[in-house]
Amino acid sequence: MLTLGNLFVLLLIATAGAWLWHAHGLRERALELVRQHCARADVLLLDDNVALRRIALVPDARGRKRLARTYAFEFTVTGEQRHPGSITLFGRHLGRIELAPHPFDARAEAASEPPLEHPAARSAAKVISLSDWRRQHDQWNS
């Protein structure tokens, strides 16, 4: 027969299981956000892993203290050195992602910049006179 004590223990175990399931889902969300951020920053996430560092009250963007989870991870730029990083989540919402100071690959930086525009290319752009523009847009004023 199910007593009140047994029911309490069963509910306690179910609550702990639900909390662990939820925590695993948040860890997976943090890992996905870190993967996306590392891809945009052109760095390599090492070990494809984030580790829970702490659960604490942290000020959000508005300065209010909220319960947040902070996960730690490591990344590399050159493949030779490990650099630490952290991600803060307020529930399922991203608080911030911080990467430690690291070197940049100068070749990749130069390749991502658009080439400088030649002054003659600017003169080839279509120029519309103000009187023509007014004539085209004057139909709405009448």
C-alpha positions as CSV (number, residue, x, y, z in Angstrom):
1,M,0.0,0.0,0.0
2,L,1.2,3.5,-0.8
3,T,1.7,5.6,2.4
4,L,2.2,9.4,2.6
5,G,5.9,8.9,3.2
6,N,6.3,6.7,0.1
7,L,4.4,9.2,-1.9
8,F,6.6,12.0,-0.8
9,V,9.8,10.1,-1.7
10,L,8.3,9.2,-5.1
11,L,7.4,12.8,-5.8
12,L,10.9,13.9,-4.7
13,I,12.6,11.4,-7.0
14,A,10.2,12.5,-9.9
15,T,11.1,16.2,-9.3
16,A,14.8,15.5,-9.2
17,G,14.5,13.5,-12.5
18,A,12.5,16.3,-14.2
19,W,15.1,18.9,-13.0
20,L,18.0,16.8,-14.4
21,W,16.1,16.3,-17.7
22,H,15.5,20.1,-17.9
23,A,19.1,20.8,-17.1
24,H,20.3,18.5,-19.8
25,G,18.1,20.3,-22.3
26,L,19.6,23.7,-21.2
27,R,23.1,22.3,-21.6
28,E,22.3,21.2,-25.2
29,R,20.9,24.7,-25.9
30,A,24.1,26.2,-24.6
31,L,26.3,23.9,-26.7
32,E,24.3,24.8,-29.8
33,L,24.6,28.6,-29.2
34,V,28.4,28.2,-28.6
35,R,28.8,26.2,-31.8
36,Q,27.0,29.0,-33.8
37,H,29.0,31.7,-32.1
38,C,32.4,29.9,-32.7
39,A,31.4,29.4,-36.4
40,R,30.7,33.2,-36.7
41,A,33.9,34.1,-34.9
42,D,35.9,31.8,-37.1
43,V,37.3,29.8,-34.1
44,L,37.2,26.1,-33.4
45,L,35.2,24.8,-30.4
46,L,37.4,22.2,-28.7
47,D,36.0,18.9,-27.4
48,D,32.5,19.8,-28.6
49,N,31.5,20.3,-25.0
50,V,30.3,22.9,-22.5
51,A,30.6,22.3,-18.7
52,L,28.4,23.8,-16.0
53,R,30.5,26.2,-14.0
54,R,27.9,27.7,-11.7
55,I,24.3,28.5,-11.0
56,A,24.0,32.0,-9.5
57,L,22.2,35.3,-9.4
58,V,23.6,37.4,-12.2
59,P,22.6,40.8,-13.4
60,D,20.9,40.7,-16.8
61,A,21.0,43.5,-19.5
62,R,18.6,45.6,-17.5
63,G,20.6,45.2,-14.3
64,R,18.1,43.0,-12.6
65,K,19.5,40.0,-10.8
66,R,18.2,36.7,-12.3
67,L,19.0,33.1,-11.8
68,A,21.6,32.1,-14.5
69,R,23.6,29.1,-15.5
70,T,27.2,29.8,-16.6
71,Y,28.9,27.1,-18.8
72,A,32.6,27.0,-19.6
73,F,34.1,25.8,-22.9
74,E,37.5,26.0,-24.7
75,F,38.3,27.1,-28.2
76,T,41.3,27.5,-30.4
77,V,42.3,29.7,-33.3
78,T,45.5,28.2,-34.5
79,G,45.1,24.6,-33.2
80,E,48.1,25.0,-30.9
81,Q,46.7,26.8,-27.9
82,R,43.5,26.4,-25.8
83,H,41.6,29.5,-24.8
84,P,38.7,29.6,-22.3
85,G,35.2,30.9,-23.0
86,S,31.9,31.1,-21.1
87,I,28.3,31.4,-21.9
88,T,25.6,32.6,-19.6
89,L,21.9,31.5,-20.0
90,F,18.9,33.0,-18.2
91,G,16.6,30.0,-18.6
92,R,16.7,29.2,-22.3
93,H,17.6,32.8,-23.2
94,L,21.2,33.8,-24.0
95,G,22.7,36.3,-21.6
96,R,26.2,36.6,-23.1
97,I,29.0,34.7,-24.6
98,E,32.6,35.7,-23.7
99,L,35.7,34.6,-25.5
100,A,39.1,35.1,-23.8
101,P,41.6,37.4,-25.7
102,H,43.1,35.3,-28.6
103,P,45.2,35.9,-31.7
104,F,43.5,36.4,-35.0
105,D,44.5,34.8,-38.3
106,A,45.6,37.8,-40.4
107,R,45.1,35.9,-43.7
108,A,41.5,35.1,-42.8
109,E,40.8,38.6,-41.7
110,A,42.2,40.1,-44.9
111,A,40.2,37.6,-47.0
112,S,36.9,38.5,-45.3
113,E,37.3,42.3,-45.9
114,P,35.7,43.6,-49.1
115,P,38.1,45.1,-51.6
116,L,38.5,48.8,-51.6
117,E,36.3,50.6,-54.1
118,H,38.0,52.5,-56.8
119,P,36.9,56.2,-57.1
120,A,35.9,55.8,-60.7
121,A,33.5,53.0,-59.7
122,R,31.5,55.4,-57.5
123,S,30.9,57.8,-60.5
124,A,29.3,55.0,-62.4
125,A,26.4,54.9,-59.9
126,K,23.1,56.2,-61.1
127,V,22.5,59.8,-59.9
128,I,18.9,61.1,-59.7
129,S,18.4,64.8,-59.7
130,L,16.2,66.2,-56.9
131,S,13.7,67.7,-59.4
132,D,13.2,64.3,-61.1
133,W,12.6,62.7,-57.7
134,R,10.1,65.3,-56.7
135,R,8.2,64.8,-60.0
136,Q,8.0,61.1,-59.5
137,H,6.9,61.4,-55.9
138,D,4.6,64.4,-56.3
139,Q,1.7,62.2,-57.4
140,W,1.1,61.3,-53.7
141,N,0.9,65.0,-52.6
142,S,-1.9,65.9,-55.0
